């Protein structure tokens, strides 16, 4: 691994080997997502507690102060929407030259294993890795699952994550699931967790984040579980305590409860 690649990976993965990525890229296919209608207002109070932002170039330029930011993982895939025919039919939307101009730490795209567009999305990943390696920019692969939520099981996610690693992704973002150690054990590159199961309480989020960390994840890439919470700053700080301070779910809940009383909700 050359110096540039090592340096960018070190920006993303902290000295303790862990990371908290904050994704705010949802609008690229969902439009003005609830509580992300004005992304700058959503991002600003959370930024001090994130290790990196996962974001599109348009929102990066319009909503993030270049003087006050964190390392950027640039979303470079898209071309579909929630009202379109198939979310899996994505292409690469942003060039590596653009990523360099924006001084990003990494780029990320989705792969859609098991769909009609599996081959295209995997070849997109392979091409992006070729370009990234040329310039020392790591690629994060996102093992996307559309409306087929039953695919969020260990067998499928282990398959998708391993394929992403085999094609050269430096980091894999995938869902937490039961038997999560099966996913991390079979993936030879760092794994970060996306959202887990639908949960009704903050403690449910803390539980799956803690479980995933114990079973081999290096961190999270959580968005809606944070910024759609009624107390997003309290939520990100509690999750950060699990990731970087090895707090238990109970300790995270206590921290959340103590912080939310002083947080003004939007």
Beta strands, then each sheet from edge to edge (+ up, - down):
strand 1: 19-23
strand 2: 52-55
strand 3: 71-75
strand 4: 77-78
strand 5: 91-92
strand 6: 106-111
strand 7: 138-143
strand 8: 171-174
strand 9: 190-193
strand 10: 219-221
sheet 1: 1+ 2+ 3+ 6+ 7+ 8+ 9+ 10+ 1+
sheet 2: 4+ 5-
end
